[in-house]
Amino acid sequence: MLTKLKRKIPRSVFLGLVRTRQAFLRFEDNGFPDPDKVIASTLAIGGPITAERLLEGVRIGAVCMFPRWTLPKQRGILFPDRLSAPRRDWSRIRNRGGFRLTMDQAFEQVVLNCADRPITHMTPALINAYQELGRKGHAHSVETWNQNNTLVGGLFGIGVGRVFRVISMFRRENDASKIAFFCLVRHLERWGYAFLDLEYGPAYMMKWGASVIDRSEFACLLEKYRDQTTPEATWVVDNDLALLTPHRNGIAESVH
């Protein structure tokens, strides 16, 4: 097939297809290709989706946008102690009120809600792999419940050492995912996590204290912290951090 394509497309495009095919074959046979030899941002294409492969992907910094595995040239990260909230966000959340937060109490529901959108890369196999990571304690969720005890927002992610990657967030009511994120960061800071991996670094997170670094700098941080241990064993919302949101001046208050 590639021989036929060579006659019809420019040499540069053909060579790109060959490299991509080689990456795919290495991915199938020997795990991930060498991250130092990534082509543009594509590390690999296709391959089986398993919990073990997802976990290894987080360890080397690969982002799964199935069927592509990428190493973004720029990476969003957040150091927990740099979390901030614009005053207008804080005021709206405080006035909204009525939320209750939990951790790891509805992990599978959170994953399914994150996948329930018109356009998603989360295939059934990917969802199953994430849920397996949750059962094994490698992936965790934060849930936001309203006054009717209905799940209205949350997020989930995967931890490796002192690094936590936020995979996806969802909301069914205003600010429900935002307060889950603030709660997560406050707890990660207390538990000694070094930073949050925000993958491509959504622009709205920049106003929360996140920053963008290049791929090489991210790789150095990841290598430094991915094998370090954190003290917590079970993810439970600490009472003194429950339903708290940070403010720029460091003051924390309840949303009730």
C-alpha positions as a Python dict, from the first residue, in 0.01 Angstrom:
ca = {
    (1, 'M'): (0, 0, 0),
    (2, 'L'): (277, 244, 91),
    (3, 'T'): (452, 165, -238),
    (4, 'K'): (143, 269, -434),
    (5, 'L'): (106, 585, -227),
    (6, 'K'): (466, 681, -299),
    (7, 'R'): (382, 730, -666),
    (8, 'K'): (95, 969, -588),
    (9, 'I'): (208, 1191, -300),
    (10, 'P'): (509, 1419, -233),
    (11, 'R'): (818, 1255, -90),
    (12, 'S'): (797, 1448, 240),
    (13, 'V'): (440, 1333, 303),
    (14, 'F'): (527, 976, 210),
    (15, 'L'): (820, 971, 453),
    (16, 'G'): (588, 1101, 724),
    (17, 'L'): (351, 811, 663),
    (18, 'V'): (640, 565, 676),
    (19, 'R'): (761, 706, 1009),
    (20, 'T'): (408, 700, 1150),
    (21, 'R'): (365, 338, 1038),
    (22, 'Q'): (699, 247, 1198),
    (23, 'A'): (592, 417, 1521),
    (24, 'F'): (265, 223, 1515),
    (25, 'L'): (451, -108, 1467),
    (26, 'R'): (694, -33, 1749),
    (27, 'F'): (397, 63, 1965),
    (28, 'E'): (225, -269, 1900),
    (29, 'D'): (534, -483, 1948),
    (30, 'N'): (749, -313, 2210),
    (31, 'G'): (535, -63, 2397),
    (32, 'F'): (575, 310, 2341),
    (33, 'P'): (833, 444, 2099),
    (34, 'D'): (1123, 643, 2246),
    (35, 'P'): (975, 982, 2350),
    (36, 'D'): (1301, 1149, 2241),
    (37, 'K'): (1226, 1046, 1883),
    (38, 'V'): (872, 1182, 1869),
    (39, 'I'): (757, 1308, 1525),
    (40, 'A'): (612, 1657, 1567),
    (41, 'S'): (372, 1585, 1855),
    (42, 'T'): (268, 1233, 1757),
    (43, 'L'): (427, 958, 1961),
    (44, 'A'): (223, 664, 1832),
    (45, 'I'): (-103, 571, 1663),
    (46, 'G'): (-341, 293, 1755),
    (47, 'G'): (-252, -10, 1960),
    (48, 'P'): (-452, -183, 2232),
    (49, 'I'): (-604, 22, 2513),
    (50, 'T'): (-530, -125, 2855),
    (51, 'A'): (-503, 14, 3206),
    (52, 'E'): (-131, -68, 3209),
    (53, 'R'): (-70, 119, 2884),
    (54, 'L'): (-261, 425, 3008),
    (55, 'L'): (-57, 428, 3327),
    (56, 'E'): (269, 398, 3137),
    (57, 'G'): (152, 677, 2909),
    (58, 'V'): (112, 908, 3207),
    (59, 'R'): (457, 809, 3334),
    (60, 'I'): (625, 917, 3010),
    (61, 'G'): (400, 1218, 2951),
    (62, 'A'): (197, 1076, 2660),
    (63, 'V'): (-155, 1210, 2615),
    (64, 'C'): (-413, 964, 2482),
    (65, 'M'): (-643, 1122, 2225),
    (66, 'F'): (-729, 783, 2084),
    (67, 'P'): (-622, 664, 1835),
    (68, 'R'): (-334, 913, 1867),
    (69, 'W'): (-85, 927, 2152),
    (70, 'T'): (79, 1268, 2163),
    (71, 'L'): (355, 1455, 2341),
    (72, 'P'): (239, 1817, 2320),
    (73, 'K'): (511, 2070, 2244),
    (74, 'Q'): (373, 2286, 2523),
    (75, 'R'): (228, 2157, 2846),
    (76, 'G'): (-6, 2304, 3103),
    (77, 'I'): (89, 2250, 3466),
    (78, 'L'): (-17, 2384, 3802),
    (79, 'F'): (187, 2388, 4120),
    (80, 'P'): (-69, 2344, 4400),
    (81, 'D'): (56, 2636, 4607),
    (82, 'R'): (2, 2872, 4311),
    (83, 'L'): (-371, 2810, 4282),
    (84, 'S'): (-564, 3135, 4261),
    (85, 'A'): (-922, 3235, 4190),
    (86, 'P'): (-1033, 3566, 4038),
    (87, 'R'): (-1261, 3755, 4273),
    (88, 'R'): (-1559, 3725, 4038),
    (89, 'D'): (-1525, 3344, 4034),
    (90, 'W'): (-1503, 3330, 4412),
    (91, 'S'): (-1805, 3555, 4460),
    (92, 'R'): (-2017, 3353, 4219),
    (93, 'I'): (-1928, 3021, 4385),
    (94, 'R'): (-1988, 3160, 4733),
    (95, 'N'): (-2328, 3297, 4635),
    (96, 'R'): (-2417, 2977, 4448),
    (97, 'G'): (-2358, 2751, 4751),
    (98, 'G'): (-2526, 2422, 4827),
    (99, 'F'): (-2260, 2185, 4695),
    (100, 'R'): (-2121, 1877, 4868),
    (101, 'L'): (-1789, 1723, 4769),
    (102, 'T'): (-1668, 1364, 4785),
    (103, 'M'): (-1372, 1170, 4650),
    (104, 'D'): (-1374, 827, 4485),
    (105, 'Q'): (-1740, 774, 4574),
    (106, 'A'): (-1872, 773, 4217),
    (107, 'F'): (-1564, 723, 4000),
    (108, 'E'): (-1740, 525, 3727),
    (109, 'Q'): (-2023, 778, 3706),
    (110, 'V'): (-1774, 1062, 3671),
    (111, 'V'): (-1592, 887, 3385),
    (112, 'L'): (-1919, 817, 3205),
    (113, 'N'): (-2033, 1177, 3246),
    (114, 'C'): (-1702, 1305, 3111),
    (115, 'A'): (-1746, 1082, 2806),
    (116, 'D'): (-2108, 1189, 2754),
    (117, 'R'): (-2061, 1473, 2508),
    (118, 'P'): (-2127, 1519, 2135),
    (119, 'I'): (-1761, 1480, 2036),
    (120, 'T'): (-1533, 1259, 2244),
    (121, 'H'): (-1225, 1043, 2198),
    (122, 'M'): (-1331, 825, 2493),
    (123, 'T'): (-1420, 491, 2336),
    (124, 'P'): (-1577, 207, 2537),
    (125, 'A'): (-1235, 41, 2562),
    (126, 'L'): (-1080, 361, 2694),
    (127, 'I'): (-1360, 406, 2947),
    (128, 'N'): (-1313, 48, 3069),
    (129, 'A'): (-938, 103, 3106),
    (130, 'Y'): (-990, 420, 3311),
    (131, 'Q'): (-1238, 240, 3533),
    (132, 'E'): (-992, -43, 3588),
    (133, 'L'): (-730, 212, 3696),
    (134, 'G'): (-986, 349, 3939),
    (135, 'R'): (-1049, 5, 4088),
    (136, 'K'): (-674, -47, 4125),
    (137, 'G'): (-625, 286, 4302),
    (138, 'H'): (-420, 457, 4030),
    (139, 'A'): (-702, 687, 3917),
    (140, 'H'): (-919, 905, 4137),
    (141, 'S'): (-1223, 1127, 4113),
    (142, 'V'): (-1373, 1428, 4287),
    (143, 'E'): (-1752, 1450, 4282),
    (144, 'T'): (-1978, 1752, 4326),
    (145, 'W'): (-2333, 1690, 4449),
    (146, 'N'): (-2619, 1938, 4470),
    (147, 'Q'): (-2875, 1978, 4746),
    (148, 'N'): (-3085, 1701, 4592),
    (149, 'N'): (-2789, 1463, 4622),
    (150, 'T'): (-2753, 1455, 4244),
    (151, 'L'): (-2411, 1430, 4083),
    (152, 'V'): (-2374, 1760, 3896),
    (153, 'G'): (-2003, 1787, 3833),
    (154, 'G'): (-1663, 1642, 3892),
    (155, 'L'): (-1334, 1533, 3746),
    (156, 'F'): (-1101, 1237, 3735),
    (157, 'G'): (-734, 1181, 3678),
    (158, 'I'): (-437, 951, 3722),
    (159, 'G'): (-158, 978, 3974),
    (160, 'V'): (204, 870, 3931),
    (161, 'G'): (430, 943, 4225),
    (162, 'R'): (388, 1309, 4321),
    (163, 'V'): (228, 1401, 3988),
    (164, 'F'): (-145, 1402, 3923),
    (165, 'R'): (-281, 1429, 3570),
    (166, 'V'): (-629, 1572, 3530),
    (167, 'I'): (-788, 1370, 3250),
    (168, 'S'): (-1135, 1522, 3218),
    (169, 'M'): (-1396, 1736, 3392),
    (170, 'F'): (-1771, 1777, 3353),
    (171, 'R'): (-2052, 1989, 3493),
    (172, 'R'): (-2428, 1978, 3487),
    (173, 'E'): (-2466, 2293, 3697),
    (174, 'N'): (-2263, 2613, 3690),
    (175, 'D'): (-1932, 2600, 3878),
    (176, 'A'): (-1977, 2235, 3977),
    (177, 'S'): (-1654, 2123, 3806),
    (178, 'K'): (-1465, 2435, 3910),
    (179, 'I'): (-1522, 2379, 4281),
    (180, 'A'): (-1422, 2013, 4239),
    (181, 'F'): (-1097, 2128, 4080),
    (182, 'F'): (-1026, 2378, 4358),
    (183, 'C'): (-1094, 2108, 4617),
    (184, 'L'): (-863, 1866, 4438),
    (185, 'V'): (-574, 2113, 4428),
    (186, 'R'): (-609, 2204, 4795),
    (187, 'H'): (-590, 1837, 4891),
    (188, 'L'): (-298, 1762, 4658),
    (189, 'E'): (-106, 2046, 4821),
    (190, 'R'): (-171, 1902, 5168),
    (191, 'W'): (-73, 1552, 5053),
    (192, 'G'): (260, 1667, 4912),
    (193, 'Y'): (200, 1645, 4537),
    (194, 'A'): (451, 1842, 4332),
    (195, 'F'): (232, 1952, 4042),
    (196, 'L'): (-76, 1881, 3833),
    (197, 'D'): (-36, 1776, 3471),
    (198, 'L'): (-307, 1963, 3277),
    (199, 'E'): (-214, 1809, 2940),
    (200, 'Y'): (-269, 2083, 2680),
    (201, 'G'): (-339, 2343, 2949),
    (202, 'P'): (-686, 2488, 2879),
    (203, 'A'): (-677, 2867, 2860),
    (204, 'Y'): (-934, 2912, 3138),
    (205, 'M'): (-699, 2740, 3382),
    (206, 'M'): (-436, 3008, 3333),
    (207, 'K'): (-646, 3244, 3546),
    (208, 'W'): (-636, 2980, 3821),
    (209, 'G'): (-257, 2993, 3847),
    (210, 'A'): (-162, 2737, 3582),
    (211, 'S'): (131, 2798, 3349),
    (212, 'V'): (258, 2660, 3020),
    (213, 'I'): (605, 2507, 2982),
    (214, 'D'): (777, 2340, 2690),
    (215, 'R'): (800, 1966, 2639),
    (216, 'S'): (1161, 1929, 2755),
    (217, 'E'): (1101, 2117, 3080),
    (218, 'F'): (791, 1910, 3148),
    (219, 'A'): (985, 1588, 3084),
    (220, 'C'): (1245, 1692, 3344),
    (221, 'L'): (979, 1767, 3606),
    (222, 'L'): (799, 1441, 3534),
    (223, 'E'): (1117, 1237, 3561),
    (224, 'K'): (1200, 1405, 3892),
    (225, 'Y'): (866, 1344, 4065),
    (226, 'R'): (697, 1041, 3905),
    (227, 'D'): (869, 785, 4129),
    (228, 'Q'): (843, 978, 4454),
    (229, 'T'): (581, 865, 4702),
    (230, 'T'): (295, 1055, 4865),
    (231, 'P'): (166, 984, 5217),
    (232, 'E'): (-208, 940, 5156),
    (233, 'A'): (-353, 590, 5116),
    (234, 'T'): (-726, 660, 5076),
    (235, 'W'): (-875, 960, 4903),
    (236, 'V'): (-1120, 1120, 5144),
    (237, 'V'): (-1221, 1485, 5165),
    (238, 'D'): (-1057, 1639, 5473),
    (239, 'N'): (-1319, 1807, 5691),
    (240, 'D'): (-1132, 2135, 5717),
    (241, 'L'): (-1094, 2153, 5340),
    (242, 'A'): (-1446, 2037, 5252),
    (243, 'L'): (-1631, 2283, 5031),
    (244, 'L'): (-1351, 2537, 5048),
    (245, 'T'): (-1229, 2751, 4763),
    (246, 'P'): (-909, 2954, 4751),
    (247, 'H'): (-885, 3326, 4697),
    (248, 'R'): (-597, 3526, 4559),
    (249, 'N'): (-505, 3654, 4903),
    (250, 'G'): (-493, 3298, 5041),
    (251, 'I'): (-814, 3323, 5241),
    (252, 'A'): (-1037, 3018, 5230),
    (253, 'E'): (-1405, 3019, 5312),
    (254, 'S'): (-1695, 2775, 5297),
    (255, 'V'): (-1936, 2792, 5008),
    (256, 'H'): (-2228, 2740, 5246),
}
